[in-house]
């Protein structure tokens, strides 16, 4: 599945190895850890969920089943906060 950033709600930028989301509606900054940053960055680059999982598996030597579950949970959180939308 493919997602996109909700540009009407957030601004997203890299800050070192992490990322920052600025919620335009709540006027607050949210610092993303390295893994969350890479997930949001993948979404920004229009990568599919399985492509993001594969990249994280390669980088962190994590098994695909665990990674898929964790990425899915992260995407669910991002959707719940309306930071990303299904494309």
LOKOL-200560 format. One record per residue: chain; z, y, x of N, C-alpha, C in turn. Coordinates in steps of 0.001 Angstrom, whole numbers, padded with zeros to 6 digits. Last residue first. Layout:
<rs>
+-------+---------+---------+---------+---------+---------+---------+---------+---------+---------+
| kette |     npz |     npy |     npx |    capz |    capy |    capx |     cpz |     cpy |     cpx |
+-------+---------+---------+---------+---------+---------+---------+---------+---------+---------+
|     A |       Z |       Y |       X |       Z |       Y |       X |       Z |       Y |       X |
...
+-------+---------+---------+---------+---------+---------+---------+---------+---------+---------+
</rs>
This chain:
<rs>
+-------+---------+---------+---------+---------+---------+---------+---------+---------+---------+
| kette |     npz |     npy |     npx |    capz |    capy |    capx |     cpz |     cpy |     cpx |
+-------+---------+---------+---------+---------+---------+---------+---------+---------+---------+
|     A | -000211 |  006808 | -002834 | -001554 |  007423 | -002737 | -002527 |  006722 | -003675 |
|     A |  003011 |  007592 | -003871 |  001997 |  006542 | -003740 |  000633 |  007212 | -003772 |
|     A |  004774 |  009999 | -001879 |  004174 |  009591 | -003156 |  003221 |  008438 | -002876 |
|     A |  007843 |  011172 | -000434 |  006520 |  010585 | -000347 |  006076 |  010151 | -001748 |
|     A |  010072 |  012440 | -001340 |  009497 |  012927 | -000090 |  008107 |  012369 |  000128 |
|     A |  011630 |  011685 | -003504 |  010344 |  012345 | -003767 |  009757 |  012992 | -002520 |
|     A |  013713 |  010049 | -003171 |  013969 |  011465 | -002866 |  012731 |  012331 | -003125 |
|     A |  012394 |  007675 | -003756 |  013487 |  008119 | -004630 |  013813 |  009598 | -004410 |
|     A |  010691 |  007484 | -001533 |  010126 |  007683 | -002875 |  011191 |  008223 | -003821 |
|     A |  012580 |  007013 |  000463 |  011725 |  008196 |  000546 |  011073 |  008512 | -000797 |
|     A |  013615 |  004558 | -000408 |  014490 |  005737 | -000301 |  013674 |  007029 | -000282 |
|     A |  011322 |  002946 | -000175 |  011972 |  003122 | -001482 |  012878 |  004349 | -001484 |
|     A |  010975 |  003062 |  002585 |  009974 |  003676 |  001711 |  010543 |  003895 |  000319 |
|     A |  013223 |  001575 |  003375 |  013081 |  002971 |  003793 |  012090 |  003703 |  002894 |
|     A |  012597 | -000920 |  002261 |  013811 | -000215 |  001826 |  013733 |  001270 |  002184 |
|     A |  010260 | -001512 |  003725 |  010216 | -001399 |  002265 |  011409 | -000637 |  001718 |
|     A |  011371 | -001707 |  006265 |  010395 | -000647 |  005999 |  010279 | -000425 |  004492 |
|     A |  012982 | -003986 |  005852 |  013590 | -002709 |  006224 |  012642 | -001538 |  005958 |
|     A |  011056 | -005968 |  005222 |  012165 | -005678 |  004305 |  012759 | -004292 |  004578 |
|     A |  009477 | -005932 |  007520 |  008872 | -005636 |  006212 |  009952 | -005251 |  005202 |
|     A |  011399 | -006786 |  009414 |  010794 | -005453 |  009509 |  010194 | -005037 |  008168 |
|     A |  011894 | -009407 |  008601 |  012980 | -008421 |  008623 |  012417 | -007010 |  008613 |
|     A |  009291 | -010459 |  008946 |  009977 | -010542 |  007653 |  011084 | -009490 |  007560 |
|     A |  008637 | -010047 |  011677 |  007874 | -009390 |  010619 |  008597 | -009384 |  009276 |
|     A |  011239 | -009383 |  014065 |  010390 | -010298 |  013310 |  009807 | -009597 |  012089 |
|     A |  010848 | -007034 |  016725 |  011577 | -007488 |  015549 |  010658 | -008411 |  014760 |
|     A |  010077 | -005464 |  018953 |  010219 | -006919 |  019048 |  011112 | -007466 |  017929 |
|     A |  009435 | -002783 |  018727 |  010850 | -003147 |  018767 |  011106 | -004651 |  018863 |
|     A |  006611 | -002618 |  018760 |  007425 | -001719 |  019581 |  008857 | -002210 |  019767 |
|     A |  005729 | -004604 |  016982 |  005277 | -004595 |  018372 |  006215 | -003779 |  019252 |
|     A |  006995 | -003772 |  014632 |  007252 | -005114 |  015173 |  006868 | -005175 |  016649 |
|     A |  005804 | -001264 |  014260 |  007235 | -001342 |  014546 |  007606 | -002700 |  015124 |
|     A |  003154 | -002064 |  013733 |  003445 | -001175 |  014867 |  004921 | -001252 |  015255 |
|     A |  003516 | -003603 |  011396 |  002967 | -004218 |  012611 |  003290 | -003381 |  013849 |
|     A |  004461 | -001616 |  009605 |  005294 | -002778 |  009946 |  004813 | -003402 |  011254 |
|     A |  002197 |  000006 |  009463 |  003461 |  000561 |  009966 |  004374 | -000570 |  010420 |
|     A |  000438 | -001788 |  008292 |  000126 | -001241 |  009610 |  001378 | -000652 |  010261 |
|     A |  001621 | -002209 |  005812 |  001537 | -003333 |  006742 |  001173 | -002882 |  008159 |
|     A |  001315 |  000356 |  004639 |  002643 | -000155 |  004936 |  002575 | -001305 |  005945 |
|     A | -001336 |  002223 |  006236 | -000819 |  001365 |  005178 |  000526 |  000804 |  005621 |
|     A | -001465 |  005612 |  007324 | -001416 |  004182 |  007624 | -000860 |  003427 |  006422 |
|     A | -001686 |  008383 |  007268 | -002389 |  007586 |  006254 | -002468 |  006101 |  006598 |
|     A | -000019 |  009828 |  008823 | -001289 |  009439 |  009435 | -002109 |  008521 |  008521 |
|     A |  002227 |  009919 |  007250 |  001489 |  011161 |  007462 |  000092 |  010873 |  008026 |
|     A |  003071 |  007293 |  007615 |  002612 |  007723 |  006290 |  001781 |  009000 |  006416 |
|     A |  003844 |  007454 |  010291 |  002783 |  006540 |  009887 |  002206 |  006905 |  008535 |
|     A |  005942 |  009275 |  010003 |  004774 |  009639 |  010801 |  003586 |  008738 |  010457 |
|     A |  007724 |  007712 |  008560 |  007164 |  008922 |  007935 |  005920 |  009372 |  008694 |
|     A |  008216 |  005751 |  010553 |  007714 |  005365 |  009226 |  007048 |  006574 |  008560 |
|     A |  009232 |  007257 |  012632 |  007986 |  006525 |  012846 |  007382 |  006049 |  011528 |
|     A |  011601 |  008230 |  011429 |  010558 |  009147 |  011864 |  009224 |  008428 |  012010 |
|     A |  013023 |  005882 |  011129 |  012584 |  006594 |  009923 |  011456 |  007565 |  010270 |
|     A |  013440 |  005442 |  013923 |  012699 |  004488 |  013094 |  012180 |  005143 |  011825 |
|     A |  014914 |  007705 |  014811 |  013636 |  007354 |  015421 |  012798 |  006424 |  014539 |
|     A |  016208 |  009490 |  011916 |  016357 |  008748 |  013157 |  014985 |  008292 |  013630 |
|     A |  015704 |  012785 |  010748 |  015345 |  011379 |  010637 |  015604 |  010686 |  011971 |
|     A |  017556 |  015302 |  009262 |  017121 |  014730 |  010532 |  016871 |  013243 |  010328 |
|     A |  016777 |  017601 |  006920 |  017243 |  016234 |  007053 |  016682 |  015708 |  008368 |
|     A |  017634 |  020800 |  005677 |  016986 |  019993 |  006696 |  017610 |  018612 |  006730 |
|     A |  017156 |  022466 |  002525 |  017981 |  021788 |  003511 |  017120 |  020960 |  004462 |
|     A |  016329 |  023492 | -000021 |  016547 |  024371 |  001113 |  017479 |  023738 |  002150 |
|     A |  015584 |  021989 | -002131 |  017023 |  022058 | -001873 |  017376 |  022985 | -000721 |
|     A |  012797 |  022334 | -002018 |  013521 |  022590 | -003264 |  015010 |  022773 | -003036 |
|     A |  012014 |  021644 |  000572 |  011747 |  022993 |  000080 |  012542 |  023335 | -001173 |
|     A |  013465 |  019994 |  003044 |  013320 |  019892 |  001596 |  013208 |  021301 |  001034 |
|     A |  012161 |  019082 |  006005 |  012749 |  020242 |  005337 |  012427 |  020123 |  003859 |
|     A |  012784 |  016610 |  008300 |  012186 |  016905 |  007002 |  012920 |  018121 |  006452 |
|     A |  012184 |  015766 |  011609 |  012958 |  016574 |  010686 |  012130 |  016779 |  009423 |
|     A |  012471 |  013042 |  013960 |  011749 |  013947 |  013091 |  012697 |  014696 |  012184 |
|     A |  012688 |  012118 |  017449 |  013077 |  012041 |  016047 |  012217 |  012998 |  015238 |
|     A |  012137 |  012654 |  019983 |  011775 |  011307 |  019526 |  012135 |  011100 |  018056 |
|     A |  011510 |  016032 |  019350 |  011792 |  015023 |  020373 |  011284 |  013675 |  019909 |
|     A |  010664 |  016314 |  016323 |  011657 |  017006 |  017139 |  012133 |  016013 |  018190 |
|     A |  007975 |  016799 |  014090 |  008602 |  016015 |  015146 |  009548 |  016898 |  015934 |
|     A |  008173 |  017558 |  010571 |  007802 |  017859 |  011943 |  008556 |  016958 |  012907 |
|     A |  007372 |  018380 |  007247 |  007758 |  017333 |  008186 |  007290 |  017709 |  009576 |
|     A |  008424 |  019706 |  004177 |  007710 |  019957 |  005425 |  008244 |  018925 |  006408 |
|     A |  008245 |  018836 |  000658 |  008788 |  018794 |  002014 |  007823 |  019342 |  003063 |
|     A |  007008 |  019310 | -001827 |  008463 |  019206 | -001756 |  009005 |  019319 | -000336 |
|     A |  004316 |  019343 | -001613 |  004897 |  020336 | -002511 |  006413 |  020371 | -002404 |
|     A |  003712 |  017164 | -000036 |  003651 |  018493 |  000581 |  004197 |  019594 | -000314 |
|     A |  004764 |  014249 |  000262 |  004781 |  015158 | -000882 |  004866 |  016588 | -000347 |
|     A |  002666 |  012089 |  002129 |  003791 |  013020 |  002088 |  003651 |  013910 |  000864 |
|     A |  001591 |  008973 |  000710 |  001311 |  010277 |  001300 |  002559 |  011136 |  001210 |
|     A |  000758 |  005471 |  001168 |  001572 |  006558 |  000631 |  001111 |  007859 |  001267 |
|     A | -000608 |  002287 |  000390 | -000689 |  003552 |  001117 |  000121 |  004619 |  000387 |
|     A |  000000 | -001180 |  000841 |  000000 |  000000 |  000000 |  000000 |  001236 |  000881 |
+-------+---------+---------+---------+---------+---------+---------+---------+---------+---------+
</rs>
